Amino acid sequence: MMDFKKFYFSPEGRVNRQQWWLRLTLPVLVITMILGMIDATTGRFDPETGLGLFSGIFSLIVLIPSIIVYIKRFHDRDKSAGGC
């Protein structure tokens, strides 16, 4: 089992489907939904962009770790993350 720093901040290794769902996709989805509700109740949600202040900041914070986890997911599927 990978530790937190290695999972989110190191492109080395592999990520299986279960880790991808349980450690990236579901937590990001739940947190984004909660922050979207907070944005809506505080009046900071912009319907044109589909983001609010808090959910937008969270999206920026999670961008790089998500890319790194996707690189490892490609490794797990025996694909290159660097080329076509």
GROMACS elastic network, one bead per residue, 0.5 to 0.9 nm:
[ bonds ]
;  ai    aj funct       b0    kb
    2     5     6  0.82105   500
    2     6     6  0.61280   500
    2     7     6  0.57156   500
    3     6     6  0.54899   500
    3     7     6  0.60188   500
    3     8     6  0.87093   500
    4     7     6  0.52398   500
    4     8     6  0.62413   500
    4     9     6  0.81378   500
    5     8     6  0.55335   500
    5     9     6  0.54387   500
    5    10     6  0.71343   500
    6     9     6  0.55104   500
    6    11     6  0.79973   500
    6    12     6  0.79696   500
    6    13     6  0.88319   500
    7    10     6  0.63126   500
    7    11     6  0.80513   500
    7    12     6  0.87477   500
    7    13     6  0.86611   500
    7    15     6  0.82654   500
    7    23     6  0.87615   500
    7    65     6  0.84059   500
    7    68     6  0.83251   500
    7    69     6  0.69589   500
    7    72     6  0.88743   500
    8    11     6  0.80964   500
    8    24     6  0.88068   500
    8    64     6  0.84417   500
    8    66     6  0.72857   500
    8    67     6  0.89533   500
    8    68     6  0.64965   500
    8    69     6  0.62214   500
    9    64     6  0.80772   500
    9    65     6  0.58478   500
    9    68     6  0.64963   500
    9    69     6  0.80967   500
   10    13     6  0.80634   500
   10    65     6  0.85764   500
   10    68     6  0.66797   500
   10    69     6  0.82449   500
   10    72     6  0.87747   500
   11    14     6  0.84069   500
   11    67     6  0.88553   500
   11    68     6  0.52491   500
   11    69     6  0.69559   500
   11    70     6  0.87420   500
   11    71     6  0.62719   500
   11    72     6  0.59282   500
   12    68     6  0.88046   500
   12    71     6  0.85481   500
   12    72     6  0.67329   500
   12    75     6  0.87948   500
   13    72     6  0.59317   500
   13    73     6  0.88493   500
   13    75     6  0.72588   500
   13    76     6  0.80328   500
   14    69     6  0.84612   500
   14    71     6  0.83544   500
   14    73     6  0.59812   500
   14    74     6  0.78751   500
   14    75     6  0.56179   500
   14    77     6  0.86187   500
   15    18     6  0.81039   500
   15    19     6  0.60228   500
   15    20     6  0.62673   500
   15    69     6  0.71342   500
   15    70     6  0.82907   500
   15    71     6  0.88439   500
   15    72     6  0.54218   500
   15    74     6  0.82934   500
   15    75     6  0.77003   500
   15    76     6  0.58818   500
   16    19     6  0.54534   500
   16    20     6  0.62062   500
   16    21     6  0.87832   500
   16    72     6  0.85798   500
   16    73     6  0.65771   500
   16    76     6  0.62530   500
   16    77     6  0.84834   500
   17    20     6  0.50402   500
   17    21     6  0.62134   500
   17    22     6  0.85797   500
   17    73     6  0.77773   500
   17    76     6  0.87475   500
   18    21     6  0.52547   500
   18    22     6  0.59761   500
   18    23     6  0.81373   500
   19    22     6  0.51929   500
   19    23     6  0.53957   500
   19    24     6  0.73996   500
   20    23     6  0.56668   500
   20    24     6  0.53774   500
   20    25     6  0.63069   500
   20    26     6  0.85978   500
   20    69     6  0.75765   500
   20    70     6  0.84000   500
   20    73     6  0.74511   500
   21    24     6  0.57516   500
   21    26     6  0.57724   500
   21    27     6  0.83476   500
   22    25     6  0.65311   500
   22    26     6  0.57758   500
   22    27     6  0.70181   500
   23    26     6  0.69828   500
   23    27     6  0.64511   500
   23    28     6  0.85162   500
   24    27     6  0.57225   500
   24    28     6  0.59728   500
   24    29     6  0.84553   500
   24    66     6  0.73306   500
   24    69     6  0.78946   500
   25    28     6  0.53818   500
   25    29     6  0.60625   500
   25    30     6  0.86583   500
   25    66     6  0.89418   500
   26    29     6  0.50663   500
   26    30     6  0.60963   500
   26    31     6  0.85262   500
   27    30     6  0.52046   500
   27    31     6  0.60262   500
   27    32     6  0.83961   500
   28    31     6  0.52258   500
   28    32     6  0.59282   500
   28    33     6  0.85124   500
   28    58     6  0.89707   500
   28    59     6  0.88210   500
   28    62     6  0.80048   500
   29    32     6  0.51785   500
   29    33     6  0.61881   500
   29    34     6  0.86957   500
   30    33     6  0.51673   500
   30    34     6  0.62312   500
   30    35     6  0.86005   500
   31    34     6  0.51173   500
   31    35     6  0.60407   500
   31    36     6  0.83904   500
   31    55     6  0.83317   500
   31    58     6  0.84949   500
   32    35     6  0.51301   500
   32    36     6  0.59268   500
   32    37     6  0.86056   500
   32    54     6  0.87488   500
   32    55     6  0.57859   500
   32    56     6  0.88865   500
   32    58     6  0.74511   500
   32    59     6  0.79077   500
   33    37     6  0.62781   500
   33    38     6  0.86722   500
   33    55     6  0.81551   500
   34    37     6  0.51559   500
   34    38     6  0.62945   500
   34    39     6  0.86293   500
   34    55     6  0.84881   500
   35    39     6  0.60312   500
   35    40     6  0.85216   500
   35    52     6  0.81467   500
   35    53     6  0.87848   500
   35    54     6  0.58899   500
   35    55     6  0.51712   500
   35    56     6  0.89570   500
   35    58     6  0.82980   500
   36    40     6  0.61395   500
   36    41     6  0.86745   500
   36    45     6  0.72170   500
   36    50     6  0.88653   500
   36    51     6  0.71473   500
   36    52     6  0.65923   500
   36    53     6  0.88255   500
   36    54     6  0.74190   500
   36    55     6  0.57350   500
   37    40     6  0.50040   500
   37    41     6  0.61835   500
   37    42     6  0.85552   500
   37    45     6  0.86140   500
   38    41     6  0.52205   500
   38    42     6  0.61002   500
   38    43     6  0.84388   500
   38    44     6  0.82809   500
   38    45     6  0.86080   500
   38    52     6  0.87361   500
   38    54     6  0.77576   500
   38    55     6  0.86507   500
   39    42     6  0.52558   500
   39    43     6  0.59753   500
   39    46     6  0.87373   500
   39    51     6  0.81347   500
   39    52     6  0.53201   500
   39    53     6  0.65613   500
   39    54     6  0.63684   500
   39    55     6  0.72454   500
   40    43     6  0.51427   500
   40    44     6  0.60507   500
   40    45     6  0.50527   500
   40    46     6  0.85078   500
   40    52     6  0.75558   500
   41    44     6  0.77148   500
   41    45     6  0.83091   500
   42    45     6  0.78818   500
   43    46     6  0.84203   500
   43    52     6  0.84583   500
   44    51     6  0.84655   500
   44    52     6  0.51726   500
   44    53     6  0.58603   500
   44    54     6  0.81402   500
   45    49     6  0.86116   500
   45    50     6  0.72017   500
   45    51     6  0.57820   500
   45    53     6  0.69006   500
   45    54     6  0.88402   500
   45    55     6  0.87244   500
   46    49     6  0.57413   500
   46    50     6  0.57886   500
   46    51     6  0.56930   500
   46    52     6  0.56792   500
   46    53     6  0.86465   500
   47    51     6  0.70893   500
   47    52     6  0.84816   500
   48    51     6  0.81019   500
   49    52     6  0.81616   500
   51    54     6  0.81660   500
   51    55     6  0.59791   500
   51    56     6  0.55803   500
   52    55     6  0.53764   500
   52    56     6  0.56199   500
   52    57     6  0.83554   500
   53    56     6  0.52541   500
   53    57     6  0.62417   500
   53    58     6  0.86803   500
   54    57     6  0.52289   500
   54    58     6  0.61784   500
   54    59     6  0.86078   500
   55    58     6  0.50286   500
   55    59     6  0.61016   500
   55    60     6  0.87558   500
   56    59     6  0.50486   500
   56    60     6  0.64437   500
   56    61     6  0.87465   500
   57    60     6  0.52146   500
   57    61     6  0.62718   500
   57    62     6  0.87554   500
   58    62     6  0.61307   500
   58    63     6  0.85316   500
   59    62     6  0.53188   500
   59    63     6  0.60828   500
   60    63     6  0.52727   500
   60    64     6  0.79540   500
   61    64     6  0.71818   500
   61    65     6  0.80292   500
   62    65     6  0.55487   500
   62    66     6  0.59935   500
   62    67     6  0.87033   500
   63    66     6  0.52615   500
   63    67     6  0.63649   500
   63    68     6  0.88566   500
   64    67     6  0.51386   500
   64    68     6  0.63129   500
   64    69     6  0.87444   500
   65    68     6  0.50645   500
   65    69     6  0.62123   500
   65    70     6  0.86284   500
   66    69     6  0.51241   500
   66    70     6  0.61529   500
   66    71     6  0.86404   500
   67    70     6  0.50743   500
   67    71     6  0.62712   500
   67    72     6  0.88355   500
   68    71     6  0.51017   500
   68    72     6  0.65329   500
   68    73     6  0.87137   500
   69    72     6  0.51001   500
   69    73     6  0.61450   500
   69    74     6  0.86860   500
   70    74     6  0.61690   500
   70    75     6  0.85738   500
   70    81     6  0.81275   500
   71    74     6  0.51560   500
   71    75     6  0.64077   500
   71    76     6  0.88319   500
   71    80     6  0.80900   500
   71    81     6  0.52890   500
   71    82     6  0.83809   500
   72    76     6  0.62633   500
   72    77     6  0.87211   500
   72    81     6  0.80242   500
   73    76     6  0.50099   500
   73    77     6  0.64227   500
   73    78     6  0.87447   500
   73    79     6  0.86566   500
   73    81     6  0.88103   500
   74    77     6  0.50559   500
   74    78     6  0.62554   500
   74    79     6  0.50373   500
   74    80     6  0.63472   500
   74    81     6  0.58961   500
   75    79     6  0.55355   500
   75    80     6  0.65119   500
   75    81     6  0.71318   500
   76    79     6  0.75195   500
   77    80     6  0.88279   500
   79    82     6  0.89781   500
   79    83     6  0.88629   500
   80    83     6  0.59128   500
   80    84     6  0.75811   500
   81    84     6  0.80963   500
